[in-house]
Structure formats: C-alpha cells, structure tokens
Amino acid sequence: MTIPLNWYTRTVRDNALVDLFDPGLSELTDVGIYLIYRPAMGGLVSLAPVVIRVGQGQIGERLAAHQKEAAIIAHSLLAPRLKVAWAVVGPELIDSAERFLADRYRPLVAGAVPHAEPVAVTLPFAA
C-alpha cells in the first residue's frame, strides 16, 4: 500500500517550480520530508529529474542550511537551477518515508538515512 502525500512543488504566486534559493523558504515551519532536485531537461529525450538530496525535519530550517552546503552549491552551478519539493509528514511516518525516497531516488549528495523500514509514499514527480 502506498501512503498518499500532498507534495508542494510549485509557488502560489506564479505556479513555477520552487527554487531552492527562494528567500521565502526559510519562513516555512512545516515538518516533513523534502527533495532537492534538478528538473528534467527537455530535448529529444525526456530525462527524469535528478535528485540531489533527500531529508527530513523543519522544512524551512533544513533548506536554509542546505543553501549554504558546499556539496549542494556545487550542483546549483549547473543548469537548470535546483528546485525543491516537500510534504508534511507526521512523526510516525517520517523516518520510513525518508528511507523510501532515499532508496528510490539514490540522491547524489548522501545524508544520514534513518534505519527504518521503508514505507511507500506517493512520489512528487508522478504524473
């Protein structure tokens, strides 16, 4: 069974993908899981988004910290700019959901992944 999550992937003001370096992100107080990613690139072949980092915690606080990390900044120098998606997740599911996403996407910048049994959740890039 897959647990449905409500992923936040677009801005309210203009429906654009949420940029990792958007100054308004630091104001978020939601607690949950998040992905930092490079969007799919167009062209002759449609490529999937590249996940840079998976994590959990207070979203605004964690993303503000990642904005200053050398490993994340190195990926931000490539086009297109890094984006972020997040979902509010309760404490009973947060470790298992993060583990599922880390196993599924294999982020380029590894973080401490919880030693929890993965629980399938809806994906932010699902059509």
C-alpha positions as protocol buffer text, in pm:
chain_id: "A"
residue {
  index: 1
  type: MET
  ca { x: 0 y: 0 z: 0 }
}
residue {
  index: 2
  type: THR
  ca { x: 126 y: 347 z: -90 }
}
residue {
  index: 3
  type: ILE
  ca { x: 63 y: 629 z: 156 }
}
residue {
  index: 4
  type: PRO
  ca { x: -66 y: 940 z: -25 }
}
residue {
  index: 5
  type: LEU
  ca { x: 124 y: 1263 z: 40 }
}
residue {
  index: 6
  type: ASN
  ca { x: 41 y: 1616 z: -64 }
}
residue {
  index: 7
  type: TRP
  ca { x: 364 y: 1736 z: -230 }
}
residue {
  index: 8
  type: TYR
  ca { x: 438 y: 2106 z: -253 }
}
residue {
  index: 9
  type: THR
  ca { x: 627 y: 2160 z: -578 }
}
residue {
  index: 10
  type: ARG
  ca { x: 505 y: 2494 z: -717 }
}
residue {
  index: 11
  type: THR
  ca { x: 480 y: 2851 z: -594 }
}
residue {
  index: 12
  type: VAL
  ca { x: 143 y: 3005 z: -522 }
}
residue {
  index: 13
  type: ARG
  ca { x: 232 y: 3337 z: -684 }
}
residue {
  index: 14
  type: ASP
  ca { x: 312 y: 3210 z: -1036 }
}
residue {
  index: 15
  type: ASN
  ca { x: 281 y: 2828 z: -1035 }
}
residue {
  index: 16
  type: ALA
  ca { x: 655 y: 2794 z: -1106 }
}
residue {
  index: 17
  type: LEU
  ca { x: 869 y: 2516 z: -964 }
}
residue {
  index: 18
  type: VAL
  ca { x: 1003 y: 2617 z: -622 }
}
residue {
  index: 19
  type: ASP
  ca { x: 1365 y: 2734 z: -644 }
}
residue {
  index: 20
  type: LEU
  ca { x: 1593 y: 2608 z: -366 }
}
residue {
  index: 21
  type: PHE
  ca { x: 1733 y: 2958 z: -320 }
}
residue {
  index: 22
  type: ASP
  ca { x: 1393 y: 3129 z: -287 }
}
residue {
  index: 23
  type: PRO
  ca { x: 1434 y: 3353 z: 22 }
}
residue {
  index: 24
  type: GLY
  ca { x: 1077 y: 3276 z: 132 }
}
residue {
  index: 25
  type: LEU
  ca { x: 1159 y: 2911 z: 202 }
}
residue {
  index: 26
  type: SER
  ca { x: 1326 y: 2996 z: 533 }
}
residue {
  index: 27
  type: GLU
  ca { x: 985 y: 3107 z: 663 }
}
residue {
  index: 28
  type: LEU
  ca { x: 832 y: 2760 z: 626 }
}
residue {
  index: 29
  type: THR
  ca { x: 752 y: 2598 z: 959 }
}
residue {
  index: 30
  type: ASP
  ca { x: 615 y: 2269 z: 820 }
}
residue {
  index: 31
  type: VAL
  ca { x: 779 y: 1948 z: 939 }
}
residue {
  index: 32
  type: GLY
  ca { x: 815 y: 1667 z: 690 }
}
residue {
  index: 33
  type: ILE
  ca { x: 1030 y: 1526 z: 412 }
}
residue {
  index: 34
  type: TYR
  ca { x: 1187 y: 1705 z: 118 }
}
residue {
  index: 35
  type: LEU
  ca { x: 1379 y: 1654 z: -205 }
}
residue {
  index: 36
  type: ILE
  ca { x: 1630 y: 1891 z: -361 }
}
residue {
  index: 37
  type: TYR
  ca { x: 1649 y: 1818 z: -732 }
}
residue {
  index: 38
  type: ARG
  ca { x: 1745 y: 1931 z: -1078 }
}
residue {
  index: 39
  type: PRO
  ca { x: 1435 y: 1931 z: -1303 }
}
residue {
  index: 40
  type: ALA
  ca { x: 1402 y: 1707 z: -1605 }
}
residue {
  index: 41
  type: MET
  ca { x: 1568 y: 1854 z: -1910 }
}
residue {
  index: 42
  type: GLY
  ca { x: 1381 y: 1873 z: -2239 }
}
residue {
  index: 43
  type: GLY
  ca { x: 1509 y: 1798 z: -2583 }
}
residue {
  index: 44
  type: LEU
  ca { x: 1492 y: 1487 z: -2792 }
}
residue {
  index: 45
  type: VAL
  ca { x: 1495 y: 1261 z: -2489 }
}
residue {
  index: 46
  type: SER
  ca { x: 1291 y: 1334 z: -2178 }
}
residue {
  index: 47
  type: LEU
  ca { x: 1512 y: 1275 z: -1877 }
}
residue {
  index: 48
  type: ALA
  ca { x: 1387 y: 1225 z: -1525 }
}
residue {
  index: 49
  type: PRO
  ca { x: 1465 y: 1480 z: -1252 }
}
residue {
  index: 50
  type: VAL
  ca { x: 1800 y: 1425 z: -1080 }
}
residue {
  index: 51
  type: VAL
  ca { x: 1763 y: 1409 z: -703 }
}
residue {
  index: 52
  type: ILE
  ca { x: 2047 y: 1585 z: -524 }
}
residue {
  index: 53
  type: ARG
  ca { x: 1942 y: 1543 z: -160 }
}
residue {
  index: 54
  type: VAL
  ca { x: 1664 y: 1381 z: 44 }
}
residue {
  index: 55
  type: GLY
  ca { x: 1596 y: 1485 z: 401 }
}
residue {
  index: 56
  type: GLN
  ca { x: 1353 y: 1550 z: 681 }
}
residue {
  index: 57
  type: GLY
  ca { x: 1286 y: 1798 z: 958 }
}
residue {
  index: 58
  type: GLN
  ca { x: 1154 y: 2151 z: 979 }
}
residue {
  index: 59
  type: ILE
  ca { x: 1146 y: 2230 z: 609 }
}
residue {
  index: 60
  type: GLY
  ca { x: 1247 y: 2598 z: 618 }
}
residue {
  index: 61
  type: GLU
  ca { x: 1529 y: 2542 z: 864 }
}
residue {
  index: 62
  type: ARG
  ca { x: 1671 y: 2241 z: 678 }
}
residue {
  index: 63
  type: LEU
  ca { x: 1654 y: 2404 z: 334 }
}
residue {
  index: 64
  type: ALA
  ca { x: 1821 y: 2720 z: 465 }
}
residue {
  index: 65
  type: ALA
  ca { x: 2107 y: 2503 z: 593 }
}
residue {
  index: 66
  type: HIS
  ca { x: 2137 y: 2320 z: 259 }
}
residue {
  index: 67
  type: GLN
  ca { x: 2156 y: 2653 z: 75 }
}
residue {
  index: 68
  type: LYS
  ca { x: 2497 y: 2701 z: 243 }
}
residue {
  index: 69
  type: GLU
  ca { x: 2638 y: 2348 z: 193 }
}
residue {
  index: 70
  type: ALA
  ca { x: 2929 y: 2325 z: -50 }
}
residue {
  index: 71
  type: ALA
  ca { x: 2809 y: 1993 z: -194 }
}
residue {
  index: 72
  type: ILE
  ca { x: 2465 y: 2140 z: -272 }
}
residue {
  index: 73
  type: ILE
  ca { x: 2607 y: 2467 z: -404 }
}
residue {
  index: 74
  type: ALA
  ca { x: 2830 y: 2271 z: -644 }
}
residue {
  index: 75
  type: HIS
  ca { x: 2519 y: 2117 z: -801 }
}
residue {
  index: 76
  type: SER
  ca { x: 2348 y: 2456 z: -815 }
}
residue {
  index: 77
  type: LEU
  ca { x: 2610 y: 2582 z: -1060 }
}
residue {
  index: 78
  type: LEU
  ca { x: 2473 y: 2352 z: -1329 }
}
residue {
  index: 79
  type: ALA
  ca { x: 2167 y: 2445 z: -1533 }
}
residue {
  index: 80
  type: PRO
  ca { x: 1880 y: 2432 z: -1469 }
}
residue {
  index: 81
  type: ARG
  ca { x: 1864 y: 2574 z: -1117 }
}
residue {
  index: 82
  type: LEU
  ca { x: 1793 y: 2343 z: -826 }
}
residue {
  index: 83
  type: LYS
  ca { x: 1434 y: 2305 z: -716 }
}
residue {
  index: 84
  type: VAL
  ca { x: 1269 y: 2166 z: -404 }
}
residue {
  index: 85
  type: ALA
  ca { x: 960 y: 1963 z: -324 }
}
residue {
  index: 86
  type: TRP
  ca { x: 830 y: 1884 z: 24 }
}
residue {
  index: 87
  type: ALA
  ca { x: 543 y: 1713 z: 200 }
}
residue {
  index: 88
  type: VAL
  ca { x: 418 y: 1742 z: 556 }
}
residue {
  index: 89
  type: VAL
  ca { x: 464 y: 1407 z: 728 }
}
residue {
  index: 90
  type: GLY
  ca { x: 388 y: 1309 z: 1087 }
}
residue {
  index: 91
  type: PRO
  ca { x: 645 y: 1165 z: 1328 }
}
residue {
  index: 92
  type: GLU
  ca { x: 505 y: 812 z: 1294 }
}
residue {
  index: 93
  type: LEU
  ca { x: 591 y: 803 z: 920 }
}
residue {
  index: 94
  type: ILE
  ca { x: 875 y: 1050 z: 868 }
}
residue {
  index: 95
  type: ASP
  ca { x: 1170 y: 810 z: 903 }
}
residue {
  index: 96
  type: SER
  ca { x: 1014 y: 537 z: 689 }
}
residue {
  index: 97
  type: ALA
  ca { x: 907 y: 784 z: 420 }
}
residue {
  index: 98
  type: GLU
  ca { x: 1254 y: 940 z: 402 }
}
residue {
  index: 99
  type: ARG
  ca { x: 1408 y: 593 z: 379 }
}
residue {
  index: 100
  type: PHE
  ca { x: 1172 y: 503 z: 93 }
}
residue {
  index: 101
  type: LEU
  ca { x: 1264 y: 820 z: -101 }
}
residue {
  index: 102
  type: ALA
  ca { x: 1638 y: 773 z: -44 }
}
residue {
  index: 103
  type: ASP
  ca { x: 1617 y: 411 z: -163 }
}
residue {
  index: 104
  type: ARG
  ca { x: 1403 y: 511 z: -463 }
}
residue {
  index: 105
  type: TYR
  ca { x: 1599 y: 813 z: -586 }
}
residue {
  index: 106
  type: ARG
  ca { x: 1958 y: 746 z: -468 }
}
residue {
  index: 107
  type: PRO
  ca { x: 2043 y: 1116 z: -413 }
}
residue {
  index: 108
  type: LEU
  ca { x: 2379 y: 1245 z: -537 }
}
residue {
  index: 109
  type: VAL
  ca { x: 2456 y: 1410 z: -202 }
}
residue {
  index: 110
  type: ALA
  ca { x: 2413 y: 1147 z: 64 }
}
residue {
  index: 111
  type: GLY
  ca { x: 2286 y: 1228 z: 408 }
}
residue {
  index: 112
  type: ALA
  ca { x: 2220 y: 1021 z: 716 }
}
residue {
  index: 113
  type: VAL
  ca { x: 1932 y: 793 z: 619 }
}
residue {
  index: 114
  type: PRO
  ca { x: 1717 y: 659 z: 903 }
}
residue {
  index: 115
  type: HIS
  ca { x: 1747 y: 289 z: 986 }
}
residue {
  index: 116
  type: ALA
  ca { x: 1375 y: 238 z: 936 }
}
residue {
  index: 117
  type: GLU
  ca { x: 1167 y: 2 z: 731 }
}
residue {
  index: 118
  type: PRO
  ca { x: 1081 y: 191 z: 410 }
}
residue {
  index: 119
  type: VAL
  ca { x: 714 y: 272 z: 360 }
}
residue {
  index: 120
  type: ALA
  ca { x: 596 y: 357 z: 9 }
}
residue {
  index: 121
  type: VAL
  ca { x: 461 y: 708 z: -34 }
}
residue {
  index: 122
  type: THR
  ca { x: 338 y: 891 z: -340 }
}
residue {
  index: 123
  type: LEU
  ca { x: 618 y: 1049 z: -539 }
}
residue {
  index: 124
  type: PRO
  ca { x: 646 y: 1421 z: -616 }
}
residue {
  index: 125
  type: PHE
  ca { x: 720 y: 1360 z: -985 }
}
residue {
  index: 126
  type: ALA
  ca { x: 437 y: 1116 z: -1051 }
}
residue {
  index: 127
  type: ALA
  ca { x: 222 y: 1211 z: -1347 }
}
